[in-house]
Amino acid sequence: MLNEQVPPEFATRWTDPAFPGRQRELVDEQLTRLRRGEVERVFAIGAGFVEQVASDGASILDAGCASGFYSEVFNHCVKA
């Protein structure tokens, strides 16, 4: 995506103090669905990649910029 394609309000939205709380609400909803067995496509794709790496005996570190919720997603979804 080119810079000129990004709406101006998106360039600074992350600085809104309410942003982390709203992001966590979204994540909590996604994790609730996951625990009910509703695996979102993006989670299934990510888990497939992690399974390939983990099957070789490697460790996985979730060093994301958010809450680390992918650790829970992969723990739930990965069969390796």
PAKEBA-769034 format. One record per residue (C-alpha): x, y, z; residue in one letter; chain; residue number from 1. Coordinates in Angstrom, 1 decimal, decimal comma. Layout:
<sites>
SITE; X; Y; Z; A; A; NUM
...
</sites>
This chain:
<sites>
SITE; 0,0; 0,0; 0,0; M; A; 1
SITE; 1,3; 3,4; -0,9; L; A; 2
SITE; 1,4; 6,2; 1,6; N; A; 3
SITE; -1,0; 8,3; -0,4; E; A; 4
SITE; -3,5; 5,4; -0,2; Q; A; 5
SITE; -3,6; 5,4; 3,6; V; A; 6
SITE; -6,4; 7,6; 4,9; P; A; 7
SITE; -5,0; 10,4; 7,0; P; A; 8
SITE; -6,9; 9,4; 10,1; E; A; 9
SITE; -5,2; 6,0; 10,1; F; A; 10
SITE; -1,8; 7,5; 10,3; A; A; 11
SITE; -2,3; 8,7; 13,8; T; A; 12
SITE; -5,2; 6,5; 15,1; R; A; 13
SITE; -2,7; 4,3; 17,0; W; A; 14
SITE; -1,8; 7,2; 19,2; T; A; 15
SITE; -5,4; 7,4; 20,6; D; A; 16
SITE; -5,2; 6,4; 24,3; P; A; 17
SITE; -8,4; 4,4; 23,8; A; A; 18
SITE; -6,9; 2,3; 21,1; F; A; 19
SITE; -5,4; -0,5; 23,2; P; A; 20
SITE; -8,6; -1,1; 25,1; G; A; 21
SITE; -10,6; -1,3; 21,8; R; A; 22
SITE; -8,0; -3,6; 20,3; Q; A; 23
SITE; -8,2; -5,9; 23,4; R; A; 24
SITE; -12,0; -6,0; 23,1; E; A; 25
SITE; -11,7; -7,3; 19,5; L; A; 26
SITE; -9,0; -9,8; 20,5; V; A; 27
SITE; -11,2; -11,1; 23,4; D; A; 28
SITE; -14,1; -11,6; 21,0; E; A; 29
SITE; -11,8; -13,5; 18,6; Q; A; 30
SITE; -10,5; -15,7; 21,4; L; A; 31
SITE; -14,0; -16,5; 22,7; T; A; 32
SITE; -15,0; -17,7; 19,2; R; A; 33
SITE; -11,8; -19,7; 19,0; L; A; 34
SITE; -12,5; -21,4; 22,3; R; A; 35
SITE; -15,9; -22,4; 20,9; R; A; 36
SITE; -14,2; -24,1; 18,0; G; A; 37
SITE; -14,7; -21,3; 15,5; E; A; 38
SITE; -11,2; -21,0; 14,0; V; A; 39
SITE; -10,8; -17,9; 11,9; E; A; 40
SITE; -9,1; -18,4; 8,6; R; A; 41
SITE; -6,1; -16,2; 9,5; V; A; 42
SITE; -5,6; -18,3; 12,6; F; A; 43
SITE; -5,7; -21,5; 10,7; A; A; 44
SITE; -3,2; -20,3; 8,1; I; A; 45
SITE; -0,8; -19,1; 10,9; G; A; 46
SITE; -1,2; -22,3; 12,8; A; A; 47
SITE; -0,3; -24,3; 9,6; G; A; 48
SITE; 2,9; -22,3; 9,3; F; A; 49
SITE; 3,7; -22,8; 13,0; V; A; 50
SITE; 3,0; -26,5; 12,8; E; A; 51
SITE; 5,6; -26,8; 10,0; Q; A; 52
SITE; 8,3; -25,0; 12,0; V; A; 53
SITE; 7,4; -26,8; 15,3; A; A; 54
SITE; 7,5; -30,2; 13,7; S; A; 55
SITE; 11,2; -29,6; 13,0; D; A; 56
SITE; 11,7; -29,1; 16,8; G; A; 57
SITE; 12,1; -25,4; 16,7; A; A; 58
SITE; 10,6; -23,1; 19,4; S; A; 59
SITE; 8,2; -20,3; 18,6; I; A; 60
SITE; 8,4; -16,8; 20,2; L; A; 61
SITE; 5,4; -14,5; 19,9; D; A; 62
SITE; 7,2; -11,1; 19,9; A; A; 63
SITE; 4,3; -9,1; 18,4; G; A; 64
SITE; 3,4; -5,5; 19,1; C; A; 65
SITE; 0,1; -6,2; 20,8; A; A; 66
SITE; -1,1; -8,5; 23,7; S; A; 67
SITE; 0,6; -11,6; 22,6; G; A; 68
SITE; -2,7; -13,3; 21,9; F; A; 69
SITE; -1,3; -15,3; 19,0; Y; A; 70
SITE; 0,5; -17,4; 21,7; S; A; 71
SITE; -3,0; -18,5; 22,8; E; A; 72
SITE; -4,2; -19,0; 19,3; V; A; 73
SITE; -1,2; -21,2; 18,4; F; A; 74
SITE; -1,4; -23,1; 21,7; N; A; 75
SITE; -5,0; -23,9; 20,8; H; A; 76
SITE; -4,6; -24,6; 17,1; C; A; 77
SITE; -1,2; -26,2; 16,6; V; A; 78
SITE; -1,1; -30,0; 16,8; K; A; 79
SITE; 2,7; -30,4; 16,7; A; A; 80
</sites>
